[in-house]
């Protein structure tokens, strides 16, 4: 009996020790339940996800709209055409720029070149007539008598009382032209024409301006061609008089 009792006690002790060992090992085993997010942890997750949502809400940049160009005397700059499509190219030479003055110029640069060409052409046309009239017809400056001094030598003979109002009128005309077509110093780049200014159009003779693009281009081309011829003629007259000292009509036998 005593042996049986000891045996049972021994078995009970083993079972108790085994149970304690299993309970201790289970304390170190990983939990199979899903982790529960605390309030702090959830706020951190939301803060990390917020920038992603902000990136998704950014709209794509809108494409810039094409700039509207207002026609100037029916002319709209065309980058594919010589001188951006300004009139003046005629047969047989067509577009004639052997020295490449217009090469690589932007619209503002081409407008400046055309402004210079138109204005020099107009001055040359007046100069050509002035050579003939000043040398061969009665004038107020010479007391209504025909004076045969060559034109190149006439300015030193003109009294200062006549030259002063003459040059004053030139200065006023140039100032008015600059105010009409050119950007004021300090308000933009120097030597720049206004965006709304067509080269040479200072508002003089508006009643003769054609009312459609074709007729305007034709008239503009005629003016340019006459101005180009006059520039060559005035230069030729000046050189010819310096060579032989005779007036233009005098060389022709008049």
C-alpha positions as CSV (number, residue, x, y, z in Angstrom):
1,X,0.0,0.0,0.0
2,X,2.8,2.3,0.9
3,X,4.5,1.5,-2.4
4,X,1.3,2.2,-4.4
5,X,0.9,5.5,-2.6
6,X,4.5,6.6,-3.3
7,X,4.1,5.6,-7.0
8,X,0.9,7.8,-7.4
9,X,2.6,10.6,-5.7
10,X,5.6,10.3,-8.0
11,X,3.4,10.3,-11.1
12,X,1.4,13.3,-9.8
13,X,4.7,15.3,-9.4
14,X,5.8,14.4,-12.9
15,X,2.5,15.6,-14.3
16,X,2.7,18.8,-12.3
17,X,6.3,19.5,-13.6
18,X,5.3,18.7,-17.2
19,X,2.3,21.0,-17.0
20,X,4.4,23.8,-15.6
21,X,7.0,23.3,-18.4
22,X,4.3,23.5,-21.1
23,X,2.8,26.6,-19.6
24,X,6.2,28.3,-19.5
25,X,7.0,27.4,-23.1
26,X,3.6,28.7,-24.3
27,X,4.4,32.1,-22.8
28,X,7.3,32.5,-25.4
29,X,5.3,31.2,-28.4
30,X,4.1,33.8,-31.0
31,X,0.5,34.9,-30.8
32,X,-1.7,33.7,-33.7
33,X,-4.2,36.5,-33.3
34,X,-4.0,39.7,-35.6
35,X,-2.3,42.7,-34.0
36,X,-4.7,45.4,-32.8
37,X,-3.8,49.0,-34.0
38,X,-3.8,51.4,-31.2
39,X,-5.0,55.0,-31.7
40,X,-1.5,56.4,-31.9
41,X,-0.5,53.8,-34.5
42,X,-3.5,54.5,-36.6
43,X,-2.8,58.2,-36.7
44,X,0.8,57.5,-37.9
45,X,-0.5,55.4,-40.7
46,X,-3.0,58.1,-41.8
47,X,-0.2,60.7,-41.7
48,X,2.0,58.6,-44.0
49,X,-0.9,57.9,-46.4
50,X,-1.9,61.6,-46.6
51,X,0.9,62.8,-49.0
52,X,0.0,59.9,-51.4
53,X,-3.6,61.2,-51.6
54,X,-2.3,64.8,-52.1
55,X,-0.1,63.6,-55.0
56,X,-3.1,61.9,-56.7
57,X,-5.1,65.1,-56.5
58,X,-2.6,67.3,-58.3
59,X,-4.0,68.2,-61.6
60,X,-1.9,68.1,-64.8
61,X,-0.6,71.6,-65.9
62,X,-2.8,73.2,-68.5
63,X,-1.3,73.7,-71.9
64,X,-0.7,77.4,-72.7
65,X,-3.1,78.8,-75.2
66,X,-1.8,80.0,-78.5
67,X,-1.2,83.8,-78.5
68,X,-3.7,85.7,-80.6
69,X,-2.0,88.0,-83.1
70,X,-3.9,91.1,-84.3
71,X,-3.3,91.7,-88.0
72,X,-1.4,94.9,-88.8
73,X,-2.6,96.3,-92.1
74,X,-3.8,92.8,-93.0
75,X,-0.4,91.3,-92.2
76,X,0.1,88.5,-89.7
77,X,3.7,87.4,-89.2
78,X,4.5,84.1,-90.9
79,X,7.7,82.4,-89.6
80,X,7.8,80.1,-92.7
81,X,8.0,83.1,-95.1
82,X,10.9,85.5,-95.8
83,X,10.8,88.6,-93.6
84,X,7.7,87.0,-91.9
85,X,5.6,87.6,-95.0
86,X,6.0,91.3,-95.3
87,X,5.2,92.6,-98.9
88,X,8.0,93.8,-101.2
89,X,9.3,90.6,-102.9
90,X,8.6,90.8,-106.7
91,X,9.8,89.2,-109.8
92,X,12.3,88.7,-111.3
93,X,14.5,88.7,-108.1
94,X,11.8,87.7,-105.6
95,X,13.1,87.9,-102.1
96,X,16.4,89.8,-102.5
97,X,18.8,89.9,-99.5
98,X,22.2,88.9,-100.7
99,X,24.0,90.2,-97.6
100,X,21.7,88.4,-95.2
101,X,20.6,91.4,-93.2
102,X,17.3,89.6,-92.3
103,X,18.8,86.2,-91.5
104,X,18.2,85.1,-88.0
105,X,16.1,88.2,-87.1
106,X,13.0,87.9,-85.0
107,X,9.7,89.8,-85.8
108,X,10.9,92.9,-84.0
109,X,14.2,92.9,-85.9
110,X,12.5,92.4,-89.3
111,X,10.1,95.3,-88.5
112,X,13.0,97.6,-87.8
113,X,14.7,96.7,-91.1
114,X,11.4,97.4,-93.0
115,X,10.9,100.7,-91.1
116,X,14.4,101.8,-92.1
117,X,13.9,100.7,-95.7
118,X,10.6,102.5,-96.1
119,X,11.8,105.7,-94.5
120,X,15.0,105.9,-96.4
121,X,13.1,105.2,-99.6
122,X,10.7,108.1,-98.9
123,X,13.6,110.5,-98.2
124,X,15.4,109.3,-101.3
125,X,12.3,110.0,-103.5
126,X,12.1,113.5,-102.1
127,X,15.9,114.0,-102.6
128,X,15.7,112.9,-106.2
129,X,13.1,115.5,-106.9
130,X,15.0,118.0,-104.9
131,X,18.1,117.5,-107.1
132,X,16.2,118.4,-110.2
133,X,14.1,121.2,-108.8
134,X,16.9,122.8,-106.7
135,X,19.3,123.0,-109.7
136,X,17.0,123.9,-112.6
137,X,13.9,125.8,-111.4
138,X,13.3,129.2,-109.7
139,X,13.2,128.9,-105.9
140,X,12.5,131.2,-103.0
141,X,15.9,130.6,-101.6
142,X,17.6,132.1,-104.8
143,X,15.2,134.9,-105.3
144,X,13.1,133.1,-108.0
145,X,16.0,133.0,-110.3
146,X,17.3,129.8,-111.9
147,X,20.4,128.8,-110.1
148,X,22.8,126.4,-111.6
149,X,25.0,125.5,-108.7
150,X,25.1,121.8,-108.3
151,X,22.9,120.5,-105.5
152,X,25.8,119.1,-103.4
153,X,27.1,122.7,-103.0
154,X,23.8,124.5,-102.4
155,X,23.5,124.0,-98.6
156,X,26.4,126.3,-97.8
157,X,24.8,129.0,-100.0
158,X,21.4,128.9,-98.2
159,X,21.0,131.6,-95.5
160,X,20.7,130.4,-91.9
161,X,17.3,132.1,-91.6
162,X,16.0,129.6,-94.2
163,X,17.9,126.5,-92.9
164,X,16.7,126.9,-89.3
165,X,13.0,126.5,-89.9
166,X,13.8,123.8,-92.5
167,X,15.8,121.7,-89.9
168,X,13.2,122.5,-87.2
169,X,10.5,121.0,-89.4
170,X,12.6,117.9,-89.9
171,X,13.1,117.5,-86.2
172,X,9.4,117.9,-85.4
173,X,8.5,115.3,-88.1
174,X,11.0,112.8,-86.7
175,X,9.8,113.3,-83.2
176,X,6.2,112.7,-84.2
177,X,7.3,109.5,-86.1
178,X,9.2,108.2,-83.1
179,X,6.3,108.9,-80.8
180,X,4.0,107.0,-83.1
181,X,6.0,103.9,-83.8
182,X,8.7,103.5,-81.2
183,X,8.7,102.3,-77.6
184,X,9.8,105.1,-75.2
185,X,13.2,104.7,-73.5
186,X,12.8,103.2,-70.1
187,X,9.5,101.4,-71.0
188,X,11.1,98.6,-72.9
189,X,14.2,97.6,-74.9
190,X,15.8,100.4,-76.8
191,X,15.2,100.7,-80.6
192,X,12.1,98.6,-80.5
193,X,8.9,99.3,-82.5
194,X,5.5,99.1,-80.8
195,X,3.7,95.8,-81.2
196,X,0.7,97.6,-82.7
197,X,2.8,99.6,-85.2
198,X,3.1,98.6,-88.8
199,X,6.5,99.7,-90.3
200,X,6.1,103.0,-92.1
201,X,2.4,103.6,-91.2
202,X,2.5,106.9,-89.3
203,X,-1.1,107.7,-90.2
204,X,-0.3,110.1,-93.1
205,X,-2.5,109.6,-96.2
206,X,-4.9,107.3,-94.5
207,X,-7.6,108.2,-97.0
208,X,-5.5,106.5,-99.8
209,X,-5.0,103.3,-97.8
210,X,-6.7,100.3,-99.6
211,X,-9.4,98.4,-97.7
212,X,-8.3,94.9,-98.5
213,X,-5.1,92.8,-98.1
214,X,-4.4,92.3,-101.8
215,X,-4.6,96.0,-102.8
216,X,-2.6,97.1,-99.7
217,X,0.2,94.7,-100.5
218,X,0.3,95.9,-104.0
219,X,0.5,99.6,-103.0
220,X,3.1,98.8,-100.3
221,X,5.2,96.9,-102.9
222,X,5.0,99.8,-105.3
223,X,6.2,102.3,-102.7
224,X,9.1,100.0,-101.7
225,X,10.1,99.5,-105.4
226,X,10.0,103.3,-106.1
227,X,11.9,104.0,-102.9
228,X,14.6,101.4,-103.7
229,X,15.1,102.9,-107.2
230,X,15.2,106.4,-105.7
231,X,17.9,105.4,-103.2
232,X,20.1,104.2,-106.1
233,X,19.2,107.3,-108.1
234,X,20.0,109.8,-105.4
235,X,23.3,108.1,-104.7
236,X,24.1,108.1,-108.4
237,X,23.3,111.8,-108.7
238,X,25.5,112.7,-105.8
239,X,28.5,110.7,-107.2
240,X,28.0,112.1,-110.7
241,X,28.0,115.7,-109.6
242,X,31.2,115.2,-107.6
243,X,32.9,113.7,-110.6
244,X,32.4,116.4,-113.2
245,X,30.8,119.3,-111.2
246,X,27.8,119.6,-113.5
247,X,24.1,119.5,-112.6
248,X,21.9,116.5,-113.5
249,X,19.9,118.2,-116.3
250,X,23.1,120.0,-117.4
251,X,24.7,116.6,-118.1
252,X,21.7,115.7,-120.2
253,X,22.0,118.9,-122.3
254,X,19.3,121.0,-120.8
